[in-house]
């Protein structure tokens, strides 16, 4: 039973990655750039966040001022959410690749755009606090 599960998982994984989707240059480069952007979010936070018990500003609005305050661990929810969005867009892009290629390109582009927008949020949180 367990051996059958692992062989089935191995064949499904092989089918997922040995696909024309991964050799499409538009998909490949947007996904690689999105992954690099997400890794840079994690690296920027890891290198600049000071681990202390004092609260930090998580969100600032020019109309209302400080909207959200929390501890330093809450900053890591931003790249975590960006990674979840990247994974979701990657799965949807792979699903629609042979059905509607334009939609697949839009999902992979949305993955990159969401990473870049999250980078703006992380950069502003870093500039406000540190």
Secondary structure, 3 states (H helix, E strand, C coil): CHHHHHHHHHHHHHHHHCCHHHHCHHHHHHHHHHHHHHHHHHHHHHHHCCCCCCCEEEEEECCCEEEEEECHHHHHHHHHHHHHHHHHHHHHHHHCCCCCHHHHHHHHHHHHHHHHHHHHHHHHHHHHHC
